[in-house]
Amino acid sequence: MNRTKRRTGRRHPLATVALLAIGLVFTGGAYAALSAGTTAQADTDLTSQQTIDEGKKLFQANCATCHGLSAQGTDNGPSLIGVGSAAVDFQVGTGRMPMQMSGPQAQEKPPQFTDEQVQQLAAYVASLGPGPSIPDAHLVDGGGDAANGAELFRINCAMCHNVAGAGGALTEGKFAPPLTDVSGVHIYEAMVTGPQNMPVFNDMNISPEDKRDIITYLKYVQDNRSPGGFELGSLGPVAEGLFIWIFGLGAIVAITVWITAKSN
């Protein structure tokens, strides 16, 4: 009887190891979840001191040569005090900055920084002085009035960017870039910061809701290509007339020669 009881109450030799393993798994999982939540919060908080400090390091290593150690500006680059986070997010997020080479205007190219680094740079510059901020998601989601946006775009933007947003040439080697593949965030930021040769459209000129409508129209144009067939780059009557002269008249001449040769 006594031997049976002792054998029944004895724990397995691996029970302690199993309990330790279960405890480590739960502890590690809780720590990982807490770390991930803290990191996500830091990535999205543009006002945290840690984000600003990281942005300052990136700025001094990559931007200070042209803009100065304190972003005060130099002979090679303007001051960035007061431009706000929107200007940095647009210029750096589209790859225009850092500039690849000097020219009439900065060329768009693949971004040189990650999204997190762009946010850090934007946070640092925004901490130097008040300026336009990165727009809220509901202003760039394309959920506005496309008809109103089309009218506003024709009045304020089409003379440079073309009515279909295909872009166009300006003076002295400058140009208005195409808007066919530009995100809503960058379109909004361009309107409030006026990059390159573009004028600034503040909230007194075009309200945030009207800017949202313009973005909605451009997204509609992006998603609905020309229903009439080959759009010839949407560059307007010059391109269309040239196409008719070259290919239309060329086809008529070719048919005339063929008919004459056949009759002979």
DAVEN-V112640 format. One line per field, one symbol per residue. ss: DSSP state (H for helix, E for strand, L for the rest). burial: # if it has 9 or more other ideal C-beta (glycine too) atoms within 8 Angstrom, else .. Layout:
BEGIN
ss: ???
burial: ???
END
This chain:
BEGIN
ss: LHHHHHHHHLLLLLHHHHHHHHHHHHHHHHHHHHHHHHHHHHHHLLLLHHHHHHHHHHHHHHLHHHHLLLLLLELLELLLLLLHHHHHHHHHHLLLLLLLLLLLLLLLLLLLLLHHHHHHHHHHHHHHLLLLLLLLHHHLLLLLLHHHHHHHHHHHLHHHHLLLLLLEELLLLLEELLLLLLLHHHHHHHHHHLLLLLLLLLLLLLLHHHHHHHHHHHHHHHHLLLLLLLLHHHLLHHHHHHHHHHHHHHHHHHHHHHHHHHHL
burial: .........................................##..#.#..######.###..##.###..###.....##.###############..#......##...#.....##########.#..##.##...##.#.#.#.###.###..##.###..####.#...###.##..#.############..#.##....#...#############........#..##...##..##...##...............
END
